């Protein structure tokens, strides 16, 4: 199967952090996959808030990357390349390493920014200057085929997917073809060299 660049990035992150983190959400956060794409997700009961960095997105309705991420995880589950094991508790913020609740509905992010989840100012993501830094969105948990709440599950990666990542997403057939092609080129080179040496001597 051919994977796009962003799909490879997501899969590599999941493979790299399997066993090193508790959940899929932790793997996505530790790998900085979401942060590089300016996406922060805050699960909240039967809904979730998605925030998109204003420096990278021109308006609030930019769910493309998030949809692709969840679709990749869903397809890996369908093909049984990834298995969900058990839920490890609620996730608070996915996509930012330093995030903690400082009040009931206020999350301190990176020691300076704030996510407000409810009330007159929520949901919203403010920088330290109290300016809106991310576009806010609210979705039901089941908005995508793969629910965001399942990111709180621990997971296991199939050996086949690990091998695929190890070989830079080349199938066994592609690896075998590359080896055969290399041997063919070496044989052609040796033949040419012997032919030239035969003419000279």
N, C-alpha and C positions, 0 to 999 in steps of 0.2 A: 504494500500500500504506500502511496506517495503522501507525504505530509507537507503542509505549508510551513513556512518559517515560524509563525506564531504557535502552531500546533507542536512543532519540535521543541520550542522553548518551554511550553507547558509540560510536555512529557518528560523532558530532561529534568525539570525541577522536581516532578513527582518521583522519578527514579532516584535522583541524587539524595533526596531527603527522606526516603522510605526508611523507617527504623530510627532515624535521627530526630524526628519530630513526632508528636502525638497524633496529629490529624492532617487531613488534606489541607485544611485552612492554614495550619502552622507551616506546612511545606511551601504553600504559595506565598506566605508572608516572609519566611526565612530566605527564600530564593529571590525576593524582590521582583518577581514577575509582575504582580499587580502594580507595585509602586513605579516601576519603569514605564508602565502604560497609564499612569495617573488615575488609577482606580482604587477606591477604598469601599469596602462593603461592611455594613453593620447589621447582622441579623437581629431581629427584634420580634420574637413570638411567631405569629403567622404571616409576618411580612419582613422585608428587609429594606434597608436604605443603601442606595448606591450613590457614591459621590465621584464626580469626574473632574479632574484638574482643569481649571479654566485656562491655564497656559497651553494645554494640549488639545482641548476641545472647545469648539466655537459656540456650542449651545448645550442645553441641559439634556437633550435626547440622544446621547451617544452610548447606547448599550451594546454596540457591535462587538467590542473586545470581550466584554463580560459574557455575552451570549456565546461567543466562540469558545471561551474558556470552559463554560459549563457544558457546551456541546461536545467538546473533546473528552471531558471526563465521562460524560454519558456514553459516548461511543466506545471508550475503553472499558466501561462496565459491561456494555452489551457484548463486546467481543471477548469478555472475560480476561482481559489483559490487566485489569485492576479489580480487586475485590474489596468491598467494604467489610470491615470486621465488626466494630462496635462503636457506639456513640460515646464520646469522651467528655460530654458536658457542653454547655453553651459556648459559642465563640462570641467575643465582644467586638473585636475589630479585625477584619481580614485585609491585609495589605499594608499595614503599618506595624513595625516591630515594637515601638514604644507607645502604648496606649493603655490608659487606665481610667476607670470611672472615678471622678472626684466629687460628683454629686449624683443624685438619682438619674438624671437625664443629661448629664454633661460628661464628656470623655476628653481627657487631656491627651493630645497627640504630639509626639516628639518633644515634649516638655514646653511647648509654646502655642500650638494650635488647639482649637476646640471643636468637637462635634457635639451639637445639641440635637438630641433625638426627639424631644417632644416640647410642647409649649409654644409660646408666641414666636420664638425664633427657630423652631425645629420643624422638620429635620433640616440641619444646615451644618456647614463646615466653614469655620472662620479661622483666619490666620491670626498672628499675634497682634496685628493692627486692627483687629475686629472687623476686617473686610472679608466678604465671602470669597474663599479661595477655590472652592469646588462647587460644581453644579449639583444640587441635590435631586434625588429621585426616590420615590417609594414604590415598591412592587410587592404583590402578594408572593409568599414563599414559593408557590407552585407556578409562577409566571413562566418559568423555563421548564423544559422536560426534566432536567436534573435540578431538584430543589436546592436552594442555597443552604438550607438547614443541614443537608447531608455532608457539607464540607466539614462538619464537626465530627466526622467519623474517622477512626483509624483505618488504615488500608494496607493492602499487600499487592505487590507488583509481580506479574508472571515472569518466569525466567526468560521466555521468548522476547518480551518487551525490553527486559534488561539487556539482552544480547543485541537487540536491534539498536538500542541507544549506544551500546559499547562500540558497535560497528558503524556509527554515524548514520543510522537509518538506512543501511544497505541490507537488502535481503541476502540470504545464502546464495541464491542464484546470481545476484549482482556481484557478490564477492568472488564466486567461482569464475564468472565471466572475466572479471578484472584480473584474476590470477592467470587464466588462460591467455588473455590478451598480452599480459606481461611476458609470459613464457614465449608466445609467438614472436613478439618484438625482439626478444633476446635471441631467439633462433634465427630470425632474419638478420640481425646484426652480426651474429657469429658467421652465418653463411656469407654475407658480404665481405667480412674481414678475411675469411679463408679464400674467397674468390680473388680479392685484391692481392693477398699474399701469394696465391698461386700464379698470378700474372707477373708479379715482381720477381719471384724466384723461379 
